Amino acid sequence: MVQIYGANFNKKKQLSSALKGLAGLNTFRIINVCSGLGLGLDCKVLDVSQYHVLKLLRFLENNEILVESSLKRSNQLAIKRLVDIKSYRGLKVIRKTFLKKLV
């Protein structure tokens, strides 16, 4: 099993379908990442070397693609900012969490 950002990838899967398991990567970004790294979409995770995994991690960092925990953190900060400025969307979040506590 190959592990990237805490997600375990099955070695028998294709690289494109395995990368869909990461939060923040859709099909368009997966195609861009694979073409940027020079990897085919149809190659298996088993065929990807450790060098390519490190290259993938650097590519995601250099292009500032938010994945997994950094994506969740940025979403939480955006929601907190909306609540702090008391916008309509922020107030909806407050009401939603208040209603969850009542149930």
Secondary structure as UniProt FT lines:
FT   STRAND          2..4
FT   TURN            5..6
FT   STRAND          7..9
FT   TURN            11..12
FT   HELIX           15..19
FT   TURN            20..21
FT   TURN            23..24
FT   HELIX           27..37
FT   TURN            41..42
FT   HELIX           45..47
FT   HELIX           50..62
FT   TURN            63..64
FT   HELIX           69..84
FT   TURN            85..86
FT   HELIX           88..102
//
